[in-house]
């Protein structure tokens, strides 16, 4: 999976900054897939995706 295959809401400048930080921290791989437990991955997703 690459940036082009992510939903638009996950490719904003702010979201991509968070993706890069998550990758450096070892939370997600180079395909934006979590390297965490399901619970931790859900918390990460909640932090990245803005809720209207």
WOKASUL-V373911 format. One record per run of one state. SS is the DSSP state (@ for helix, = for strand, . for the rest). FROM is the first residue (numbers start at 1). LEN is the number of residues. Records with the same first field share a line. If there is no record, write none. Layout:
# WOKASUL-V373911
SS = FROM-LEN, FROM-LEN
This chain:
# WOKASUL-V373911
. = 1-2, 6-2, 11-2, 26-2, 29-5, 35-3, 49-4
@ = 3-3, 8-3, 13-13, 38-11
= = 28-1, 34-1
